[in-house]
Amino acid sequence: MTPFQYVAPLTSIVIALGITRILTGLGRIFQMRGSVRTYWVHTLWTGNVLLSPVIAFLLSVLLLPDSLGIGSDLKRRFYQNSHWFFALAAFLFVLFITINLRVSA
């Protein structure tokens, strides 16, 4: 096995545990919504942390095909999806910048 084949499942498990933790916390907040005071900075960061892996997944889907066969043309695939790829990447970048500016202000 290559090092990537060892690290990839571990990374996936860690990300999945993080997403599970966020969703569990959001579920608790919804259940206790009458007795929990929310804070906009906390809500913004929660959304960012939850949204980031989703966007990263979508970026990876745009970069890599479901199956690679003999004669696969990754250059053609890249240019077919480049508009969506860079739009999502720019959205993620703007999201990070916006949150950091709002928190530091």
N, C-alpha and C positions, 0 to 999 in steps of 0.2 A: 504494500500500500504506500502511496505517496504521502508526504506530510499534509498536503491539502485534504486528503481523504480522512485524515485523523482530526484536523482542525475544523473543517466545515460542519460536521454534525455537532460538535461542541458549541460552536458559535451559534448555530441554529437553536440549540437548546437554551442557551443563555438569553438570546433575543426573545424566544417564546416565553420563557419565565418572566422576563421583564414586561412583556405585553400582558401576560396573565395577571401580574401584580397590578398593573394600571387598571385593567378592566375590572378586577375584583374591587379595587378601591373606588372606582366610579360607581359600581353597583352599590357599595355601602353608602356612598354619598347620596345616591338617589333614594335609597331606603330610608335614610335618616335626614332627608332634605329639610324637614321642619326644625331640626335641632343642630344642624351644622351650618356655620357661616362660611361661605366660599370667599375666595380672594382672587381677583382677576389675574394677578401675576401667576398664581398657582394654576389656575385654569388654563392660562396661555401656555405655560410650560408643559402641563399634562397633555394638552392637545399636540404640542410640538413633538414630544417624546413618542406619542402614539402614532402620529402622522409620519414621522421620519422613516421608520422601518417599512411602512406601506409604500412610500415614494421610492425608497431604495429598492424594494422588490419590483416595482413597476419599471424602474430604470434598468434593472437586470433583465427583465422580460424583453424590453426593447432592444437590449444589446445582444442577447444570446437566444438563438432559436430553440424551440422545444426539442428538435432532433437535428443532429449533424450527420449528414451523409457524405458520401464521396462526391466531390465537386460542389460542396456548399460554398456560396459566395458571401462571405461575411462583409465584404466591402459594400456590395449592393444592398445587403440587409441594413447596414449601418446608415447609408444614405436614404433608404426608404423611411427609416424611423428617426432620422436625426432631428427633425422639427419637434416631434413629441419628446424626444429624449432631452434636448436642450431646454425646452419649455418647462418640463418637470424639474430638471436640475436648477434652472433659474428660479422657479417657484420655491424650491427647497432653500436655496441661497437667500432669497428675499425674506423668507419666513425666519430663518436664523438671524439675519441682520435686524429685522423688525423687532423680534423678541429681545435681542440683546440691547438695542437702543431704548426700548420701552422700559426694560428692567434697570438699566444704568442711569436713566434720567431721573 
